[in-house]
Amino acid sequence: MKPPPFRYHDPATLDEALDLVATLDNAKLLAGGQSLMPMLNLRLAFPDDVVDLNRIESLAHVSESGSGISIGAMTRQRELERSDLIGRACPLLHEALAQVGHRQTRNRGTIGGSLCHLDPSAELPAAAAALDATIRVSHRDGSRSLPMSEFPAFYMTPAIEPDEIVTAVDFEPWPEGHGYAFVEFARRLGDFAVTGVAVLLDVGGDGVVRRASIALGGVGEGPIRCPEAEAALVGAQTSEERLDEAARICGEIEAMEDVHASSAYRRHLARVLTRRALARASERAKG
């Protein structure tokens, strides 16, 4: 398949790119291209213009500022996978990245591209939801920030305007020694997950959970946080009964149904995978 005809733009700065998207009526942004190019070739997208962001060096960075971490939207997934800072301060993201596609796709894929594509089964949106990440968005007249909980508008559509560009992802790392796990089920290695679970646990020296985060991917139109399951863990020891209860709650969510799995099967996976992720996160917190 060949893509439909389009005009190609290659800005060197963010300001140039913002000027373009502010004046073009039907444009698509090209980041890593691992999602956009197949959509063009399959004639699922018909832009009049494609704006390539790959020459904008200011959008590719991983930095630590104060108590937070900032990742430029054009930072390659493979670079994040190799980052000592991410491995040390955010092992959940590091573990999720290892399950994104294949090494060849991670060499080109970007964190901003994955978040904006917002595939329900993608690993990085679920990890960002668990981390309570903030998405920075720029337009020609300024910028704004969106919490990840407000970033998905609906199916595979972020809550940004056509004249806006995602520039960075920010989050606060959890305390050193926290528990974490990213567990998913996919039909084949490298496929999008049928269901995935991201878990973070902050456990005190007395074994009591001080903070918990559980995010599910692949079950709804976007990543889903499970506040009731998190509340079932906080303030108590990580006993088998508590972990079972939190997993049970996650298994009762409303799940979508498609050609890959029924809603009942996705709820089953949500329960089983949450239980596995919680056990792994609890062991890491104790360790």
N, C-alpha and C positions, 0 to 999 in steps of 0.2 A: 504494500500500500504506500501511496505517496500523500503527503499533507496537502491540504487545499492551498491555493496561492495566498501569500501575505507579504506585507512590507516589513523588512527587517531593520531594527534600530539598535545601535551599539553605543549607548552613552558611557562616558568615562567617569562621570560623577553622579552622586545622588541627586543633586539639583537638576542636572540634565534629564535624568530619568523621571523625576517628578514633573518637570515641564511637559515631557512627552505624554505621560498618562493623564495629565490635566487637560490636554488638548485633543487627544485621540479618542474617538467614540467607541471603538471596539477593539481594544488591545489586550493581549495576554503578556504576562511577565515570564521570562525564561530564567530560571535559577539553575538547578542541576539538570533539569530536562527529563528526569527519569519517569515522571508522570505525564508532563505536557507532550513530549514527543510521541509516545504511543497514542495519546488522545487525538493528536493531529493526524497521525497516520491512519487511524481507524475512523477518521472523520466524525469524531465525537465532539470536536471543538472547531469553530470556524472564525478565528480572529482575522480582522483586516490588517492588524499590525502585531508584531512580536517585538517586545522590548527586552533585550538581553542585558542582564544585570552582572554578568561575569567579570567585567572590567572595573567594577566599582570596589576598589580595595577596602574602603572604609566599612564595608558591610561584612567583612570576614575577619573575625577576631574572637578570642576567648580571653576574658580578663576578670580579675578579682578586684573589686572596689569596696573597701570597708568590709561589711559583713555579707555582701552580695556577690553574685557571679553574673556576668553579662556575656551573652553569646551573640555575635553578629549573625544576621539572618542568612548570609551567604557562606557561613562556615560549613565546610564539607563534613558529612557524617563520619567519614574515615578519620579526619583530623580530630574530631571530638573523641572518637574511639581510642585514639592514641594519646590523648591529652592526659598528662600527669595530674593536672588540676582537677579535671572532671573525674578521673579515677579515684582521687583522694577525697574530694569534697562532695561529689555526687555519684556514688557508685551505682545508684539505681539507674541513672541515665546511661552510664557505662554498660550496664548489663542489658538494658533495653536495646542499645545500639547494636550489640552483637547479634541480635535477632532480626535486624532490619535487612531484608533482601539478601543480597550476596555482596562480597567484598567489592566486586566490580561496580555495582550500583552505589555502594556507599562511597566509593572514590569520587563520584560526581554529585550524588544527592546532597542536599543542604537541609539544615534544620528548619529554616524558614519556608522552603519549598514544601516540606512534609507537613508542616503545620497549616499552611495555606491550602494545600490540596485536601486536607482533612478527611482522608479515607477513614471510615469508621473503625477499620481493623488495624490501622497503622499504629506502630509502637510509640512513636515520639509524641503524638497528641495525648495519649494515655499517661505517659511519663510526665509531661508538662502539667496535666491536670492534677496528678498526685503531688507534684511539687508546688502547687499553687503559683505557677509561673505567671509573669506579667509580660504581655506582648506589646512592644513599642511600635507605633505606626506613625509614619510621616506623610505629610501632604505639602503642597506648595506653600501654604500659608502657616505652617507650624507642625506640631506633632501632638500625639496623645498616647495614653497607655490603656490597655485593656487587660483585666484579669482573665486568665485562661478560662474561667467559668463562664465568661461572657463572650469569648471569642467565636465559638461556633454559632452561626445564625440558624442554619438548618443543614440538611444533608449535603456534605461536601462543599459547604459555602461558609467562609469566614465572615464575621461581622465588620467588614471594612468596605469602604467606598471604592468605586472604580478609579478614583484619582489618588488613592493611598497606596503606600508600599510598606510592608513590614520590614523593620530595620534591625530589631534585636529582640532577644528573649532574656528576661531577667528573673532570677529566683534567689531565695535565701537558702543556703545549705542547711541541712539538719545537723544537730550536734554530733560531734565526733563520737563514734562508737554506736550510732543508731543502727537499727536493723532495717534491711531492705530486701526486696526480691521483685523480679519481673518474670512472670511465668506465662507461657502462652501455649495454645494448641493450634498447629497448622497441619494441613494435609501432607505437605512436603516441605522440606527444609527451604527456607527462603520465601515461601508463599506468605501472603497476608494471613494473619491469625484469624481463625474462626472466632476465638475468644482469647483475650489476654487480660492479665491482672497485674497491676503495679501496687506494691505495698511498701509503706514506710512505718516504722515503729520507733518511738523514743521511750526506752525502758530505763527506769531509775535503778539505783543500786539495790533497792529493796525488791526488785522484780516487778514493780507496779508500772503499768503503761501510763506514761504522762501525755503522750500525743500519738495519734494514729491517722494514717491516710490510706485509703483504698480507692483505686480508680480502675474501672473496667473498660476495656476496648472490645469492639466487635459485636456488642450486644444492642447498641442503639445507633442513632444517627450521628453521634459523636461520643467522645469519652464521657463516662458517667462516674461521678463520685458517689460513695455510699455512706452518707453521714450516720445513718442508724447503725450500720455495722461498726463504724469507727467508735461511736458512743458506747457500744457494747464492750469495747476493749478498754477504753480509758478508765483509769481509776481502779483497775483490778490486775491481778497476776495473770500472766499469759498461760493459763491452765488449758488443758485439752478441751474442757467444757466451754471456756470462753472463745477459743478459736473455732470450735464447732458452731457455736451460736452466731458468731460474726459471718462465717461462711454460709450458714443457713439463710441469713438475711440477704446476702448477696445473691443467693440462688432463687430468691423470690421476686426479683426485679422483672419489669416488663421488658421482654427481649424481642428483637425483630426476627423476621423469618424471611429466608430467601432460598435460592437454588442450592446454597452450600449447607444450610442447616435449618432445622425447625426452631421455633422459639423455645420449645420444651428442651431441646438438646442444648441450646445456648444457655438456658438457665441451669441445666445440669453441669455444663462446663464451668459456668461462673462459680457455682458452689464448690466443685472439686478443685479448680485451679486456685480459688481464693484460699481454700484450706491449705493447699501446698505452699502457696506464697507466704501465708501467715506463719506456718511452721518454719520455713526457711528464714524469714525475717526475724522471728523470735530467737532462733538459734544463733544468728549473727549478732543480735543485740546482746545476748548473754555471753557470747564469745569475746 
